[in-house]
Amino acid sequence: MQTVSSKTRRQFLRETATLAAGMSLNWPVVSQAAKVARGDKLTIGIIGAGGRGWDNLQEVQSEHIVAIADVDDERASEAFKKFPDAIRYRDFRKMLDNERSLEAVVVSTPDHVHATAAIAAMRRGLHVYCEKPLARTIYEARRMREVAKETGVVTQMGQQGHALEGSRRAVEVVRSGAIGDVHELHV
């Protein structure tokens, strides 16, 4: 058995998806998670391919990218070049309506679109990776949670910054008392 530190991010995501699916006892999701665990490629749509979306796209490029939705052709131009066979959309809703083969989406749009895009994808039974911040309001975050539970999809929010060595080290320093008692922190 591998320790947490020796697992790759991809292995962790696969195992987490499988576990989450198994706990939900929703058989379509279980079979989907098993497909991921076997190493088959997921059929993914990208919602927002410029900026942070480009970074996220690099992380899933080994999967089957079938569609890319972005309102800004210039910011998404690298994605369009790298995935010339992916169908282009300016409106993610049209992509979700037209691309019936999708199994998951990556949402990397500006913040105000996160909840709308993620909920629309979940309502179509798609697994969702959504960049942070997850939503603009507590209400949106609660709706996202409710829809994920109703539909039985696997979801994840991007929190890469908290997984980096610098963040862990900062927590260690504060917890050790090396800088004294911390009464307030602004981030």
C-alpha positions as CSV (number, residue, x, y, z in Angstrom):
1,M,0.0,0.0,0.0
2,Q,1.3,3.4,-0.9
3,T,1.6,6.2,1.7
4,V,-0.1,9.5,1.1
5,S,3.2,11.2,0.3
6,S,4.1,8.7,-2.5
7,K,0.7,8.9,-4.3
8,T,0.4,11.0,-7.3
9,R,-2.3,13.6,-7.5
10,R,-4.0,11.5,-10.2
11,Q,-4.0,8.4,-8.1
12,F,-5.5,10.4,-5.2
13,L,-8.3,11.8,-7.4
14,R,-9.1,8.4,-8.8
15,E,-9.3,6.7,-5.4
16,T,-11.3,9.6,-3.9
17,A,-13.8,9.5,-6.8
18,T,-14.1,5.7,-6.4
19,L,-14.7,6.1,-2.6
20,A,-17.2,8.9,-3.0
21,A,-19.1,7.0,-5.6
22,G,-19.1,3.8,-3.5
23,M,-20.4,5.7,-0.5
24,S,-23.3,7.2,-2.5
25,L,-24.5,3.8,-3.7
26,N,-25.6,5.4,-6.9
27,W,-24.7,2.8,-9.4
28,P,-24.2,5.0,-12.5
29,V,-21.6,7.0,-10.5
30,V,-20.1,3.8,-9.1
31,S,-19.6,2.5,-12.7
32,Q,-18.2,5.8,-13.8
33,A,-15.7,5.9,-10.8
34,A,-14.7,2.4,-11.6
35,K,-14.0,3.4,-15.2
36,V,-11.7,6.2,-13.9
37,A,-10.0,3.7,-11.5
38,R,-9.3,1.4,-14.4
39,G,-7.4,4.1,-16.2
40,D,-9.9,4.7,-19.0
41,K,-10.0,8.3,-20.3
42,L,-12.8,10.5,-19.2
43,T,-14.6,12.5,-21.8
44,I,-14.3,16.1,-20.6
45,G,-15.6,19.5,-21.5
46,I,-13.7,22.6,-20.5
47,I,-15.6,25.7,-19.4
48,G,-13.2,28.5,-19.4
49,A,-9.8,27.8,-21.1
50,G,-7.8,30.9,-20.6
51,G,-5.8,32.0,-17.6
52,R,-6.4,29.6,-14.7
53,G,-8.4,27.4,-17.1
54,W,-5.3,26.9,-19.3
55,D,-3.4,25.6,-16.2
56,N,-6.3,23.3,-15.3
57,L,-6.4,22.1,-18.9
58,Q,-2.8,21.0,-18.6
59,E,-3.7,18.8,-15.7
60,V,-6.4,16.9,-17.6
61,Q,-4.8,16.9,-21.1
62,S,-4.3,13.2,-21.0
63,E,-8.1,12.7,-20.9
64,H,-10.3,13.0,-23.9
65,I,-11.0,16.7,-24.3
66,V,-14.0,16.9,-26.7
67,A,-15.3,20.4,-26.2
68,I,-14.0,23.8,-25.0
69,A,-16.3,26.7,-24.1
70,D,-14.9,30.2,-23.6
71,V,-16.2,33.6,-24.4
72,D,-12.8,35.0,-25.1
73,D,-11.2,33.6,-28.2
74,E,-7.9,35.4,-27.6
75,R,-7.4,34.1,-24.0
76,A,-8.5,30.6,-25.1
77,S,-6.4,30.5,-28.3
78,E,-3.7,28.2,-26.9
79,A,-6.3,25.7,-25.8
80,F,-7.9,25.8,-29.3
81,K,-4.5,25.3,-30.9
82,K,-3.6,22.4,-28.5
83,F,-6.9,20.6,-28.9
84,P,-7.9,21.3,-32.6
85,D,-10.4,18.5,-32.6
86,A,-12.3,19.8,-29.6
87,I,-15.5,21.5,-30.6
88,R,-15.5,25.2,-29.7
89,Y,-18.3,27.0,-27.9
90,R,-18.7,30.5,-26.7
91,D,-21.7,29.5,-24.5
92,F,-21.1,26.7,-22.0
93,R,-24.9,26.0,-21.9
94,K,-24.9,25.1,-25.6
95,M,-21.9,22.8,-25.0
96,L,-23.7,21.1,-22.2
97,D,-26.9,20.7,-24.4
98,N,-25.0,19.5,-27.5
99,E,-22.2,17.3,-26.1
100,R,-24.0,14.2,-24.9
101,S,-20.8,12.2,-24.6
102,L,-19.4,14.3,-21.8
103,E,-18.7,12.6,-18.5
104,A,-17.2,15.5,-16.6
105,V,-16.4,19.2,-16.9
106,V,-13.7,21.5,-15.6
107,V,-15.0,25.0,-14.6
108,S,-12.4,27.7,-14.6
109,T,-14.4,30.7,-15.5
110,P,-14.5,34.1,-13.6
111,D,-16.0,33.6,-10.2
112,H,-19.5,34.8,-11.0
113,V,-20.0,31.9,-13.4
114,H,-18.8,29.1,-11.2
115,A,-22.1,28.1,-9.5
116,T,-24.2,28.6,-12.6
117,A,-21.9,26.4,-14.8
118,A,-21.3,23.8,-12.1
119,I,-25.0,23.4,-11.3
120,A,-25.9,23.2,-15.0
121,A,-23.3,20.5,-15.5
122,M,-24.4,18.5,-12.4
123,R,-28.0,18.6,-13.5
124,R,-26.9,16.8,-16.7
125,G,-25.2,14.2,-14.6
126,L,-21.7,15.4,-15.2
127,H,-18.9,15.2,-12.6
128,V,-17.4,18.6,-11.9
129,Y,-14.1,20.1,-11.0
130,C,-14.6,23.7,-10.1
131,E,-11.9,26.2,-9.5
132,K,-11.9,28.3,-6.3
133,P,-13.6,30.2,-5.1
134,L,-16.3,27.7,-5.4
135,A,-19.1,30.3,-5.4
136,R,-19.8,34.0,-4.6
137,T,-22.3,33.4,-1.9
138,I,-23.1,30.9,0.8
139,Y,-26.4,30.3,-0.9
140,E,-24.7,29.4,-4.2
141,A,-22.3,27.0,-2.3
142,R,-25.3,25.3,-0.6
143,R,-27.2,25.0,-3.8
144,M,-24.1,23.4,-5.4
145,R,-23.9,20.9,-2.5
146,E,-27.6,20.1,-2.7
147,V,-27.5,19.5,-6.5
148,A,-24.4,17.3,-6.2
149,K,-26.2,15.2,-3.6
150,E,-29.4,15.0,-5.7
151,T,-27.6,14.0,-8.8
152,G,-24.9,11.7,-7.2
153,V,-22.0,13.2,-9.2
154,V,-18.5,13.5,-7.9
155,T,-17.3,17.0,-7.4
156,Q,-14.0,18.7,-6.4
157,M,-13.0,22.3,-5.8
158,G,-9.5,23.4,-6.7
159,Q,-7.4,24.3,-3.7
160,Q,-3.9,23.7,-5.0
161,G,-2.4,26.6,-3.0
162,H,-3.1,24.9,0.3
163,A,-1.4,21.7,-0.8
164,L,1.9,23.4,-1.5
165,E,4.9,23.2,0.8
166,G,4.9,26.9,1.6
167,S,1.4,26.8,3.0
168,R,2.1,23.7,5.1
169,R,5.3,25.3,6.4
170,A,3.5,28.5,7.4
171,V,0.9,26.4,9.4
172,E,3.8,24.6,11.1
173,V,5.5,27.8,12.1
174,V,2.2,29.3,13.5
175,R,1.3,26.1,15.4
176,S,4.9,25.7,16.8
177,G,4.6,29.1,18.6
178,A,7.8,30.3,16.9
179,I,6.2,33.7,16.2
180,G,4.2,33.9,19.4
181,D,0.4,33.8,19.8
182,V,-1.4,34.7,16.7
183,H,-4.6,36.7,17.4
184,E,-5.5,37.8,13.9
185,L,-4.6,36.8,10.3
186,H,-5.4,38.7,7.1
187,V,-5.3,36.8,3.8
